[in-house]
Amino acid sequence: MAGVDNPPVLILSRRDVEAVLDPDALVDAVAAAMAELSSGAASVPPRNAAMVEPVGGALLAMPAYVPGAGALAAKLVGQFPQNPDRGLPSHVAVVAVFDPGTGVPQAVMDGEVITAARTAAGSALSARLLARADAAVLAILGTGVQARSHGRALARVRGLREVRVAGRDRAKAEALAAELGSELGIPAGAASGYREAVSGADIVCACTHSPEPVVEGAWLEPGMHVTSVGVNGAGRELDAAAVARSLLVVESRAAALAPFPAGANDIGWAIRDGAISADHVHAELGELVAGTRPGRTSDDQITLYKSVGVAAQDAAAAAAVLAAARAAGAGTDVEL
């Protein structure tokens, strides 16, 4: 019996994704996905990885079904920390989108832009829910793709008046600060170090692959909101005191408390150090969206959003990109 031909698959390049991705709509899509994840409506198994020991790399698989978004997708993401030395990004990814009714492949798209944008959208959502309404000074720790996307995303949810950038390479920090200052139309400069960038900031975004903490609890000041998106199997972005001093919010308790590659070493180390217990996780982001858990209770409270990256965000973002691409006639249809 002759087989049935599947519909063509839409291929979306990096430029295609960048052209149709709506940053404001993405924050709302991530919010809805997080609420579905916390309610149990979404199916998001733990992230797993094939480890590439010779170069310290990993290939991670992240499938998800988010029914409210009509999203069934899987992201394959490579984390190769030595890539920047070769002039390549440390994170490389593709996302495959499937019809949730039939499982038929619908699209394959660049995943680097989606990863950067949805991660920053999650941090922006956390700031919208947790940062003080008058938060105006942003410190960005890191100088890579995530640092850039966070600067752009955070400016969309708070009226920033100043941006500071700190990183291992002062020249890169100065270049990113100049870029963001010009783009956002506000003063921006490079700090001499991580501590200097954090001092006096209202929002701190840690966007590094550092194996050593770039945020220490002793540096945190009343009223700060901290986001941390760095994931490193050999280390952590936050020391135990930073986690212990903060009202801690995560995407998923199960994911955040799991061992690497699914979980947050920052939280795991703080538990092992005896600084906190697992009960220190105050809420999931989706619980704040749904209003089933409270957020900030005072202007003096220190709040922390620790992200490990969950596939529900990728699936919701990919579904939004696919819909926008179809409406715009973007991409290339390919017969598999």
Residue pairs with C-beta under 8 A, 6 or more apart in sequence:
5 335
6 104
6 105
6 336
7 104
7 106
8 333
8 334
8 335
8 336
9 105
9 106
9 107
9 108
9 333
9 334
9 335
9 336
10 106
10 107
10 108
10 109
10 322
10 325
10 326
10 331
10 332
10 333
10 334
11 107
11 108
11 109
11 331
11 332
11 333
11 334
12 107
12 108
12 109
12 110
12 321
12 322
12 325
12 330
12 331
13 109
13 110
13 331
14 110
14 112
14 113
16 109
16 110
16 325
16 330
16 331
17 109
17 110
17 113
17 114
17 321
17 325
18 113
19 328
19 330
20 321
20 324
20 325
20 328
20 330
21 113
21 114
21 117
21 317
21 320
21 321
21 324
22 320
22 324
23 117
23 121
23 152
23 153
23 156
24 156
25 320
26 117
26 118
26 121
26 317
26 320
27 121
27 124
27 125
27 128
27 153
27 156
27 157
29 69
29 121
29 316
29 317
29 319
29 320
30 118
30 121
30 122
30 125
30 313
30 316
30 317
31 125
31 289
32 68
32 69
32 289
32 316
33 42
33 66
33 68
33 69
33 71
33 286
33 312
33 313
33 315
33 316
34 122
34 125
34 251
34 284
34 285
34 286
34 289
34 312
34 313
35 286
35 289
35 290
36 42
36 66
36 67
36 68
36 69
36 286
36 312
37 44
37 66
37 251
37 252
37 284
37 286
37 310
37 312
38 252
38 284
38 285
38 286
38 287
38 289
38 290
38 292
39 286
39 290
41 66
41 67
41 68
42 64
42 65
42 66
42 67
42 312
43 64
43 65
44 63
44 64
44 65
44 252
44 255
44 310
44 311
44 312
45 63
46 254
46 255
46 258
46 262
47 60
47 61
47 62
47 255
47 261
47 262
47 308
47 309
47 310
47 311
48 60
48 61
48 261
48 262
49 58
49 59
49 60
49 61
49 261
50 58
50 59
51 57
51 58
52 58
52 59
52 80
55 80
55 82
56 80
56 81
56 82
57 78
57 79
57 80
57 81
57 82
58 78
58 79
58 80
58 233
58 261
59 76
59 77
59 78
60 75
60 76
60 77
60 78
60 79
60 261
61 74
61 75
61 76
62 74
62 75
62 76
62 77
62 309
62 310
62 311
62 314
63 73
63 74
63 75
63 311
64 71
64 72
64 73
64 74
64 310
64 311
64 312
64 314
64 315
65 71
65 72
65 100
65 315
66 312
66 315
66 316
66 319
67 100
69 315
69 316
69 319
69 320
70 100
70 319
71 97
71 100
71 315
71 316
71 318
71 319
72 97
72 98
72 99
72 100
72 103
72 315
73 95
73 96
73 97
73 98
73 311
73 314
73 315
73 318
73 319
74 95
74 96
74 98
74 311
75 93
75 94
75 95
75 96
75 111
75 114
75 115
75 311
75 314
75 318
76 93
76 94
76 95
76 96
76 111
77 91
77 92
77 93
77 111
77 115
78 91
78 92
78 93
79 90
79 91
79 231
80 88
80 90
80 91
80 92
81 90
81 209
81 232
83 89
83 90
83 92
84 90
84 144
89 112
89 144
89 145
90 144
90 209
91 112
91 115
91 145
92 111
92 112
93 110
93 111
93 112
93 114
93 115
94 108
94 109
94 110
94 111
95 108
95 109
95 110
95 111
95 114
95 314
95 318
96 105
96 107
96 108
97 105
97 106
97 107
97 108
97 109
97 315
97 318
97 319
97 322
98 104
98 105
98 106
99 105
99 106
105 336
106 322
107 318
107 322
107 325
107 331
109 318
109 321
109 322
109 331
111 314
112 145
114 314
114 317
114 318
114 321
115 309
115 314
116 145
116 146
116 148
116 149
117 149
117 153
117 317
118 313
118 314
118 316
118 317
119 146
119 149
119 150
119 229
119 307
119 309
119 313
120 146
120 149
120 150
120 152
120 153
120 154
121 153
121 313
121 317
122 229
122 251
122 285
122 305
122 307
122 313
123 150
123 153
123 154
123 205
123 227
123 229
123 305
123 307
124 150
124 153
124 154
124 156
124 157
125 157
125 285
125 289
126 225
126 227
126 249
126 285
126 305
127 135
127 154
127 157
127 158
127 203
127 225
127 227
127 305
128 157
128 158
129 285
129 288
129 289
129 295
130 225
130 247
130 249
130 288
130 295
130 296
130 303
130 305
131 157
131 158
131 202
131 203
131 225
131 296
131 303
132 202
132 223
132 225
132 296
132 299
134 202
135 158
135 160
135 202
135 203
135 225
136 158
136 159
136 160
136 161
136 162
136 202
137 160
137 161
137 162
137 163
137 164
137 200
137 201
137 202
137 203
138 151
138 154
138 155
138 158
138 160
138 162
138 163
138 164
138 201
138 202
138 203
138 204
138 205
139 163
139 164
139 165
139 166
139 191
139 197
139 198
139 201
139 203
139 204
139 205
140 147
140 150
140 151
140 163
140 164
140 165
140 166
140 176
140 180
140 197
140 205
140 207
141 147
141 166
141 167
141 194
141 197
141 198
141 204
141 205
141 206
141 207
141 208
141 214
141 215
141 237
142 167
142 205
142 206
142 207
142 208
142 214
142 230
143 165
143 167
143 168
143 169
143 172
143 173
143 175
143 176
144 207
144 208
144 209
146 207
146 229
147 165
147 167
147 176
147 205
147 207
148 176
148 179
148 180
150 205
150 207
150 227
150 229
151 163
151 165
151 176
151 180
151 184
151 205
152 180
152 183
152 184
154 160
154 203
154 205
155 184
155 186
158 202
158 203
160 184
160 186
161 186
161 187
162 186
162 187
162 188
163 177
163 180
163 181
163 184
163 186
163 187
163 188
163 189
164 177
164 188
164 189
164 190
164 191
164 196
164 197
164 201
165 173
165 174
165 176
165 177
165 180
165 188
165 189
165 190
165 191
165 197
166 173
166 190
166 191
166 192
166 193
166 194
166 196
166 197
167 173
167 176
167 208
170 190
170 192
173 190
173 191
174 189
174 190
176 190
177 188
177 189
177 190
178 188
180 188
181 187
181 188
181 189
191 197
194 214
194 215
195 216
195 219
197 204
198 204
198 215
198 219
198 220
199 219
199 221
200 221
201 224
202 223
202 224
202 225
203 224
203 225
203 226
203 227
204 215
204 224
204 225
204 226
204 227
205 226
205 227
205 229
206 214
206 215
206 226
206 227
206 228
206 229
206 230
206 237
206 238
207 229
207 230
208 214
208 230
208 237
209 230
209 231
209 232
210 230
210 232
210 235
210 237
211 232
211 234
211 235
211 236
212 235
212 236
213 235
213 236
213 237
213 238
213 239
213 242
214 230
214 237
215 226
215 228
215 237
215 238
215 239
215 242
216 239
216 241
216 242
217 239
217 240
217 241
217 242
217 243
217 244
217 245
218 241
219 242
220 226
220 242
220 245
220 246
220 302
221 302
222 299
222 300
222 301
222 302
223 299
223 300
223 301
223 302
224 302
224 303
225 302
225 303
225 304
225 305
226 238
226 242
226 246
226 302
226 303
226 304
226 305
227 304
227 305
227 307
228 237
228 238
228 266
228 304
228 305
228 306
228 307
229 307
229 309
230 237
231 260
231 261
231 264
231 265
231 308
231 309
232 265
233 260
233 261
233 265
235 265
236 264
236 265
236 266
236 269
237 266
238 266
238 270
238 304
238 306
240 269
240 270
240 273
240 275
240 276
241 275
242 266
242 304
243 266
243 267
243 270
243 275
243 276
243 280
243 304
243 306
244 270
244 275
244 276
244 280
245 302
246 302
246 303
246 304
247 282
247 295
247 296
247 301
247 302
247 303
247 304
248 267
248 276
248 280
248 281
248 282
248 304
248 306
249 281
249 282
249 283
249 284
249 285
249 288
249 295
249 303
249 304
249 305
249 306
250 256
250 264
250 267
250 281
250 283
250 284
250 285
250 305
250 306
250 307
250 308
251 284
251 285
251 286
251 307
251 308
251 309
251 310
251 312
251 313
252 284
252 308
252 310
253 278
253 281
253 284
255 262
255 263
255 308
255 310
256 263
256 264
256 267
256 281
256 306
256 308
257 263
257 264
257 267
257 268
257 278
257 281
259 268
262 308
263 308
264 306
264 308
266 306
267 276
267 281
267 306
270 276
270 280
271 277
271 278
282 293
283 293
283 294
283 295
284 293
285 305
287 293
288 294
288 295
295 303
296 303
324 330
325 331
